[in-house]
Amino acid sequence: MQQLILFCLLVFVVRVLDVTIATTRLIFMVKGKITISALIAFGESFIWFMLVREALTHTGEGAVFVGIAFAGGFAVGTLIGGIVSGKIITGSMTFMVITDKVATANIDKNIREAGYAVTIIDARGQDEDIQRHMMFIEVDKKKASSLKSLIKELDPRAFIVVNESHSVQNGFLPR
């Protein structure tokens, strides 16, 4: 029984490591760092192969516990991979905010006072009688959540689209 528990613990820990590495590899791939991604993929697939080989050859009582350890390691690895990705992903986000309250509530002024740069253009929606404005706001990813909260506080009905920025040049980008 003790041997089964140790084996399940090993499967769990190695699976957590494997999935965390897989998440990291995907981040590097999306960021265009293909060589690093390929090197990580080699290690990831080797770990996965060795683990699966051992897990699948485990016959006998407790096989269901090995499966639970494998699945649990995948779930926890996904959680840890998400946390790690939040730490290593850098860059900025583009907020496109459509509101009809810019002129009356000075949303742009409040956002600027909070330290964000805002560019405003006139916009037209389905109801052409209502004057709308589109605000473009470039923000560091780490500040995206607080900016979204601020916009929702200033105009709960604002239409917000957020995209990851691939490249930003010129303009004012607050730090």
Long-range contacts (C-beta under 8 A, 24 or more apart in sequence): 4-61, 4-62, 4-65, 4-66, 7-54, 7-58, 7-66, 8-62, 8-65, 8-66, 8-68, 8-69, 9-69, 11-51, 11-54, 11-55, 11-66, 11-69, 11-70, 11-73, 12-69, 12-70, 12-72, 12-73, 12-76, 13-73, 14-47, 14-51, 14-73, 15-51, 15-69, 15-70, 15-72, 15-73, 15-74, 15-77, 16-73, 16-76, 16-77, 16-80, 17-47, 17-77, 18-44, 18-47, 18-48, 18-51, 18-73, 18-77, 19-73, 19-74, 19-76, 19-77, 19-78, 19-80, 19-81, 20-77, 20-80, 20-81, 20-84, 21-47, 22-77, 22-81, 23-77, 23-78, 23-81, 23-82, 23-84, 23-85, 24-81, 24-84, 24-85, 24-88, 27-85, 27-88, 27-89, 31-89, 89-141, 90-141, 91-140, 91-141, 91-164, 91-165, 92-138, 92-139, 92-140, 92-141, 92-164, 92-165, 92-168, 92-173, 93-138, 93-139, 93-140, 93-141, 93-144, 93-162, 93-163, 93-164, 93-165, 94-136, 94-137, 94-138, 94-162, 94-163, 94-164, 94-165, 95-135, 95-136, 95-137, 95-138, 95-139, 95-144, 95-147, 95-148, 95-151, 95-160, 95-161, 95-162, 96-134, 96-135, 96-136, 96-160, 96-161, 96-162, 96-163, 97-134, 97-135, 97-137, 97-151, 97-158, 97-159, 97-160, 97-161, 98-123, 98-125, 98-132, 98-133, 98-134, 98-135, 98-158, 98-159, 99-132, 99-133, 99-135, 99-155, 99-157, 99-158, 99-159, 100-130, 100-131, 100-132, 100-133, 101-154, 101-155, 101-158, 102-133, 102-135, 103-131, 103-133, 105-154, 105-155, 107-135, 107-151, 107-154, 107-155, 107-158, 108-133, 108-135, 110-150, 110-154, 111-135, 111-137, 111-147, 111-150, 111-151, 111-154, 114-147, 114-150, 115-174, 116-143, 116-147, 116-174, 117-171, 117-172, 117-173, 117-174, 138-165, 138-168, 138-171, 138-173, 139-174, 140-173, 140-175
